[in-house]
Amino acid sequence: MTIKEDFYQNFREKMRGWLTTEEGKTNKFGEYLMFGPDLFHLLCKLSLDDEVPIKEKAKLAGAIAYFVSPVDLLPEIITGPLGYLDDIAVAAYVLNGIVNNTDKALVEKHWAGDGDVLHVIRQIIKGADEMLGSGLWAKLKKKFQ
């Protein structure tokens, strides 16, 4: 099993477990958190796809590193599962750039999650300001332009 698979499986289990708690059941951002493991998987798959331009792969690598890093703007060790909201927003932002700069079918072919990936990406980006606050969201977008 690779590090990516370990992270993916652990992440999925963490989210499932948290969403069964009272806090998880009532949190308005819970639905976004369940997209996290699938977005991480998508970032990894696209980073290995030869059809993805090098410039976009660099952004994918940055988003993957941000996901797995224990040090980010909302550290999970302090904020718990809600600390993944910034990681999820970054993933959606980077993926939106790939959709806009390549063929959207490239992103769709690697999507293993539920629902339409383009809708998921748009939904997360639309809610990112509320999830993170406009100041934090602006800083993150600037980092991943």
LINQUI-V667947 format. One record per residue. N is the residue number from 0. OMEGA is omega in whole degrees, 0 to 359 (none if undefined). Layout:
# LINQUI-V667947
n/omega
N/OMEGA
N/OMEGA
This chain:
# LINQUI-V667947
n/omega
0/181
1/177
2/180
3/180
4/178
5/181
6/181
7/182
8/178
9/180
10/180
11/180
12/178
13/182
14/178
15/180
16/182
17/181
18/176
19/178
20/178
21/179
22/181
23/180
24/186
25/183
26/184
27/179
28/181
29/181
30/178
31/182
32/179
33/175
34/184
35/181
36/181
37/176
38/177
39/178
40/180
41/177
42/181
43/181
44/180
45/180
46/180
47/184
48/181
49/181
50/180
51/179
52/182
53/181
54/179
55/178
56/178
57/178
58/177
59/180
60/178
61/180
62/178
63/179
64/179
65/179
66/187
67/181
68/176
69/181
70/174
71/186
72/174
73/184
74/182
75/181
76/180
77/187
78/182
79/183
80/179
81/176
82/177
83/182
84/178
85/178
86/180
87/178
88/177
89/179
90/180
91/180
92/179
93/179
94/177
95/177
96/179
97/178
98/182
99/185
100/179
101/176
102/181
103/178
104/177
105/179
106/182
107/184
108/181
109/183
110/180
111/183
112/177
113/175
114/181
115/184
116/181
117/176
118/180
119/180
120/180
121/180
122/180
123/180
124/179
125/182
126/186
127/180
128/179
129/181
130/190
131/189
132/188
133/180
134/179
135/180
136/179
137/178
138/181
139/180
140/180
141/179
142/188
143/178
144/none
